[in-house]
Amino acid sequence: MEKVKALFSLTRPLTTFSGVLSTVMGGYVAGTGAWLNIALAAIATALITGAANAWNDYLDIEIDKVNQPQRVLPSGGVSPRTAWRFSVALTLLAVLLTLLINLPTFLMALASSVLLYIYSWKLKSTVLVGNATIAGISALSVVFGGVAAGHVQPTLLLALIIGVAILGREVLKTMADYEGDLSQQCRTVATVWGKRVSRNIFFILATITGIIMMAPYLLRIYSPIYAYIVAFGVYPVLLYILIRVARDTSARQLNFLSRLMKYDYFIWFLAVILGSVG
């Protein structure tokens, strides 16, 4: 039982759940009512994301001993060999599952899985390229839901918002992981350009996110309830994060703010669901 719990933790459930919500959101705004396909796509998203997280932790054991020593692998919850086997099994299951939906979802799942493995293996230790890869794949999760449902167009603006937001969060994470990445000579935005430049990039991306997040309402795609939830639910949290990043760049604080951005996403998800009704 303890090993099962450790493997579940290895998938990083909160991050995985965010991807699942994006896929469901894409299927929902598609408006076709193809809920069986959407459910299968959501499960595939969970498996792909969990597999990618397990593989990433497998490769980052030494870094996580500094940055995240409480994680499953650094703490000895499961062996590295078990972690990579678990990752491969989840990936194969996810890709095979998409064959029950349609060919485009199969190709998207296969391409995303391969790219996520390459990311952890090679692209993670790059300046912005790896961050942009994660942001792009995260943005594709909402498109994935639309493709599974059979109507992709309503998901494209949402994908843009997610992509910019995740890119900002990725930059924030390079600041939080600065010490561990530096000790392992990983080339990231923070280790190569410094925390100050990274912070400024984060500020720019977070500001752009806030601006384009209101676009669905301004373009009259969504009802006023969307704007109200974004203005009074999402923006205050985003503003708080910006203020705290300006004042405190300690690893503990930045890790907390990175997690807080995930919770802010859930509020935005609610805004999209309610705002797109009717």
C-alpha positions in Angstrom: 0.0 0.0 0.0 2.8 2.4 0.8 4.4 1.7 -2.6 1.1 2.5 -4.3 0.8 5.8 -2.4 4.4 6.6 -3.4 3.7 5.9 -7.1 0.6 8.0 -6.9 2.6 10.8 -5.4 5.2 10.4 -8.1 2.6 11.5 -10.7 2.1 14.9 -8.9 -1.7 14.7 -8.6 -2.3 18.4 -8.5 -0.4 19.1 -11.6 -2.0 16.1 -13.3 -5.4 17.3 -12.2 -4.8 20.7 -13.8 -4.1 19.0 -17.1 -7.3 16.9 -16.8 -9.3 20.0 -16.1 -7.9 21.7 -19.2 -8.9 18.7 -21.4 -12.4 18.6 -19.9 -12.7 22.4 -20.3 -11.7 22.0 -24.0 -14.3 19.3 -24.5 -17.0 21.3 -22.7 -16.5 24.6 -24.7 -16.6 22.5 -27.9 -20.3 22.1 -27.2 -20.7 18.8 -29.0 -21.7 16.7 -26.0 -19.3 13.9 -26.9 -18.7 13.1 -23.3 -17.4 9.6 -23.7 -14.6 10.8 -26.0 -13.9 13.7 -23.6 -13.7 11.3 -20.6 -11.3 9.1 -22.5 -9.2 12.1 -23.4 -9.2 13.3 -19.8 -8.0 9.9 -18.6 -5.3 9.8 -21.3 -4.2 13.3 -20.2 -3.9 12.2 -16.6 -1.8 9.2 -17.7 0.5 11.2 -20.0 1.0 13.9 -17.4 1.7 11.4 -14.6 4.1 9.5 -16.8 6.0 12.7 -17.7 6.2 13.7 -14.0 7.6 10.3 -13.0 10.2 10.4 -15.8 11.2 13.9 -14.9 11.7 12.9 -11.2 13.7 9.9 -12.3 16.1 12.1 -14.2 16.2 14.8 -11.6 17.0 12.8 -8.5 20.2 14.6 -7.7 18.7 18.1 -8.3 15.7 17.2 -6.1 18.0 16.2 -3.3 18.7 19.9 -3.0 15.4 21.5 -4.2 12.7 19.0 -3.2 14.2 16.4 -0.9 10.7 15.4 0.3 9.8 14.0 -3.1 9.3 10.2 -3.6 12.7 9.4 -5.2 15.0 11.5 -3.1 13.3 10.2 0.0 13.5 6.6 -1.1 9.8 6.0 -1.5 10.3 3.9 -4.6 13.4 2.9 -6.6 14.5 4.8 -9.7 14.0 1.6 -11.8 10.4 1.3 -10.6 9.8 5.0 -11.4 10.9 4.7 -15.0 9.0 1.5 -15.6 5.9 3.0 -14.1 6.3 6.0 -16.4 6.6 3.9 -19.6 3.6 1.8 -18.5 1.4 4.9 -18.1 2.5 6.3 -21.4 1.7 3.1 -23.4 -1.7 2.8 -21.7 -2.5 6.5 -22.5 -1.5 6.3 -26.2 -3.4 3.0 -26.7 -6.5 4.5 -25.0 -6.6 7.4 -27.5 -7.1 4.8 -30.3 -10.6 4.5 -29.0 -11.3 8.2 -29.7 -10.0 9.2 -33.1 -6.7 9.4 -35.1 -6.0 13.1 -34.3 -6.1 12.5 -30.5 -3.8 9.4 -31.0 -1.3 11.5 -32.9 -1.4 14.3 -30.4 -1.0 11.9 -27.5 2.0 10.2 -29.1 3.7 13.4 -30.1 3.2 15.0 -26.6 4.5 11.9 -24.9 7.6 11.8 -27.0 8.2 15.5 -26.6 7.8 15.3 -22.8 10.4 12.5 -22.6 12.8 14.6 -24.7 12.1 17.6 -22.5 13.1 15.9 -19.3 16.1 14.3 -21.0 17.5 17.2 -23.0 15.3 20.3 -23.2 14.9 21.0 -19.5 18.4 22.3 -19.1 17.9 25.1 -21.7 17.2 28.7 -21.6 13.4 29.2 -22.3 13.2 26.4 -24.8 12.3 23.8 -22.2 9.9 26.2 -20.5 8.2 27.0 -23.8 7.9 23.3 -24.5 6.0 22.7 -21.3 3.9 25.8 -21.9 3.0 24.6 -25.4 2.1 21.1 -24.3 0.0 22.5 -21.4 -1.8 24.7 -23.9 -2.4 21.7 -26.2 -4.3 19.9 -23.4 -7.4 22.2 -23.9 -7.1 21.7 -27.6 -6.8 18.0 -27.1 -10.2 18.1 -25.4 -11.7 20.0 -28.3 -10.2 17.6 -30.8 -11.7 14.6 -28.9 -15.1 16.3 -28.8 -14.9 17.1 -32.5 -14.9 20.9 -32.4 -11.5 22.6 -31.8 -12.1 26.3 -32.7 -13.6 27.3 -29.3 -10.4 26.1 -27.6 -7.8 28.1 -29.4 -8.1 31.4 -27.4 -8.1 29.4 -24.2 -4.9 27.6 -25.3 -3.2 31.0 -25.9 -4.1 32.1 -22.3 -2.9 28.8 -20.8 0.3 28.9 -22.8 1.3 32.4 -21.7 0.3 31.7 -18.1 2.3 28.4 -17.9 5.3 30.0 -19.5 5.3 32.6 -16.7 4.9 29.9 -14.1 7.8 28.0 -15.6 10.1 31.0 -15.3 9.0 31.4 -11.7 9.9 27.8 -11.1 13.4 28.3 -12.4 13.8 31.0 -9.8 12.6 28.7 -7.1 14.9 25.9 -8.3 17.9 28.2 -8.6 20.2 26.6 -6.0 19.6 23.0 -7.1 19.9 23.8 -10.8 23.1 25.7 -10.2 24.7 22.9 -8.2 24.0 20.5 -11.2 25.1 23.1 -13.8 21.6 23.2 -15.4 21.2 26.0 -17.9 17.9 27.8 -17.1 16.6 31.3 -17.3 17.5 31.9 -13.7 21.0 30.3 -13.7 22.1 31.9 -17.0 20.4 35.3 -16.9 20.0 35.7 -13.1 17.1 36.0 -10.8 16.5 39.7 -11.5 16.1 39.2 -15.2 13.9 36.1 -14.6 11.7 38.1 -12.3 11.2 40.8 -14.9 10.3 38.2 -17.5 7.8 36.7 -15.1 6.3 40.1 -14.5 5.9 40.7 -18.2 4.3 37.2 -18.8 2.0 37.5 -15.8 0.8 40.9 -17.0 0.2 39.7 -20.5 -1.7 36.7 -19.0 -3.9 39.1 -17.0 -4.7 41.2 -20.1 -5.5 38.4 -22.6 -7.5 36.6 -19.9 -10.2 39.2 -20.3 -10.3 38.8 -24.1 -13.1 36.1 -24.1 -15.4 38.6 -22.4 -14.3 41.6 -24.5 -14.8 39.7 -27.7 -18.3 38.7 -26.4 -17.5 35.1 -26.5 -18.4 34.6 -22.8 -21.0 36.2 -20.6 -20.3 38.9 -17.9 -20.0 36.2 -15.2 -16.7 35.3 -16.7 -15.4 38.8 -16.3 -16.7 39.1 -12.7 -14.9 35.8 -11.6 -11.7 36.8 -13.4 -11.7 40.3 -11.9 -12.6 39.4 -8.4 -11.3 35.9 -8.2 -8.3 35.5 -10.4 -6.8 39.0 -10.5 -6.4 39.5 -6.7 -4.4 36.3 -6.4 -2.3 37.2 -9.4 -1.6 40.6 -8.0 -0.7 39.1 -4.6 1.8 36.8 -6.4 3.4 39.7 -8.3 3.8 41.7 -5.1 5.3 38.8 -3.2 7.8 37.9 -6.0 8.9 41.6 -6.0 9.6 41.4 -2.3 10.9 37.9 -1.6 12.8 35.6 -4.0 13.6 32.8 -1.4 13.1 29.3 -2.7 10.5 28.5 -0.1 8.5 31.6 -1.0 8.7 31.1 -4.7 7.7 27.4 -4.4 4.6 28.5 -2.5 3.7 31.1 -5.1 4.2 28.6 -7.9 1.6 26.3 -6.2 -0.7 29.3 -5.6 -0.7 29.9 -9.3 -2.1 26.4 -9.8 -5.0 27.2 -7.4 -5.6 30.4 -9.3 -6.0 28.3 -12.4 -8.9 26.5 -10.8 -10.7 29.8 -10.3 -10.2 30.6 -14.0 -11.5 27.2 -14.9 -14.7 28.0 -13.1 -14.9 31.3 -14.9 -14.7 29.6 -18.3 -17.3 26.9 -17.4 -19.8 29.4 -16.1 -19.1 32.1 -18.6 -19.5 29.9 -21.6 -22.9 28.7 -20.6 -25.5 29.6 -23.2 
